[in-house]
Amino acid sequence: MERETDLSNRLVTLIRWSPLACLSLVLACSTDATPKTKPVAAPAVEQKAPMREAPPEEPLPPMTASPSFSMVDAGSGHSCGVAESAELFCWGRNDQGQLGDSGSTEQTLPVPVGEGLKWRAVSAGGAHSCGLTTDGAAYCWGASIAGQLGSDTLGTIPEPYRIQKAPPFVKISAGEKHSCALTADGKLYCWGENLHGELGLSVFSYFSPAVQVAPQLTWGYVSAGFHDSCAITVEGKLYCWGFNNGGALGVEAEDRCEMDGAPGLCALPLRQPADSLRFMTVATGSTHSCAITTVGVLYCWGANDHGQLGSGFREPLGPTAVMGDARYVAVSAGRDFTCALTKGGVAQCWGADDEGQLAGRAADATVPAPVAGTTKFVTLSSGSAHSCALSADHTVYCWGSNADGQLGTGGKKRSFAPAKLMFATRNHP
């Protein structure tokens, strides 16, 4: 009895001074046998994530504020943007010449590209980039291992290469190893890798010349993805083709994506099941895609292991409306996360957040959550693990991974909130 009393006193003392012990005791002693019902839906509002510990400061080069930009685009590990002066700048990873500055050294601040040319659009892909001049001429640069630059050259081309025998374009999109572009009269051309049918051709190989996709259709928008492509006709009908990894094409692989007995290879454009919907824009990620209808409803489909579909769940799905009642005007699909702009200019992100992709949280999110700050944006673009957006006053902000300097802040410290693009004094236009 004396020994039992001594043990009891020690236990009381342990519980008094150890919160973890208290918790362990409560859990161990719980006898609640009430059956738990499985929730049928995830909550629309998730708990606030814990604050992150700020990384240590790093030395930065002399910098100045960025000029005004008209557009910005995020690639795998680099970013590019067109200034209002029609000058083109890129920053970040450059091991394949994807910055177009004739070198291969990464740049943590923007460097000029194609000086002497007047640019109006740019798209940053996997390890290459493509741009359009004001007269519609298409140029590409960077990795050239699959014809994605429109050139027969194998290796790298570290400065803008003009695509030969191509018509003037009004929109261009660089994917992982292929590129696509639209003409003013709605013709769609793609070039580069076609091993998964991403060019919309039934012959699986590399194609460096630009080939026309589904000439019987008139196109209004295109997005080149990882190993797939999606495009929208002028009537608002959505088509996707290529590799159906994770259900990125929005159709069941075993039912709708077979050719010559090869599951997952969809060489010809397939209209999505939601025939009654009309879309205005589409974005392709690594294994998921998203599109916005003409009334601003956002649908996503494909892989969902990090909640990148915004459905409140983590199961892969076909085309499903994102949770919430927001109406959207822009969307961009990253590697395993998604960002979109509401009609009010609020940037929201969801999915993986291991590199700060969601700009304000410290954990994955399965429903849309606004990024940190009060800045209103007009466009945005997501890369593998970072995003860049253009504010209403034409300032570029970026957030997320910065391992290669793709945020353009002068260093390599990732940012958990939108950070302003900076310029080296010597490169300021």
C-alpha angles and dihedrals in degrees: 000000000000090000091050091051090051091051091048091052091050091050092051090050091049093050091046093057102031120065090185090056090051091052092046091051093050092049093045093049097045111121099176104138096174108136113249117226117222112245114246096209139021117249114265091224116051126204116273110266121235120265117264124236109247115243117244118275119262132205112263131201121245106286143181135197119284122255120241115286133205096201143357133197132194122215134184097291103345140056136212135192142180117231121219086251087067090248119137125224133180134186140179131041115024108167091121097037092259092147091063095222093124091254141085102224118113115245124211091193129046119279124195119257128201096359112204093035124101111229132199105171141020137182125197114210136176101300098339139058135209132198142182126224122219090265092054099256112150122225129179133184141176128049114024103181097119105028092265091139093055089247133114089223113115118212120028138331106198097191133051112292117197113230109238126228092009126134122237112283134208099193134027133186128191117205131183097290104347138056136209135194140184130222124218091255094054103262115146123213129182134182139179130047119019100168089120099033093262091144092056092248127128092221107086107214143088117299117187099176116077111261125195116245121218096338091192089071131069111224131208105176139017138186123189111208139183099294098340143057135216128194139174126221122226087258090060098253115146124222130179132184141172130054114007095206109163091357093293091154092059094240133097110268095214093048108035110013109069132114124173089347094303109128115215097025112112108174098172125060112266121201112230120251093248094082094162093061124088118207134202104185138016135192128199123206131178098285104352138053137199135198137185123223124225089261094053101259112144121219126187133183142175132048115015107175092129097035093260092148092064092226097128089248135080099222120110112257144184119242104325131168115251114249118264135045099266121129116221137209102181138024137181128188119214129189095289104345138063135217128191141174123233122218087260092059096254114146114221128185136185140171126050119018104175091120100033094269092148094054103220109031134079100213142041116286126208094194131048115280126182118248119246119281135028100267115134117220136202101193137011140183132195128209130186095302106347140059137207127199138185117231126218089261091053096255118142119231126183135185142176128044117020102173091128099032093261093145092065095225096129095255141053101251111125117236127226092194134040107287124197119251111246133201134215108243091241093055098048110119 
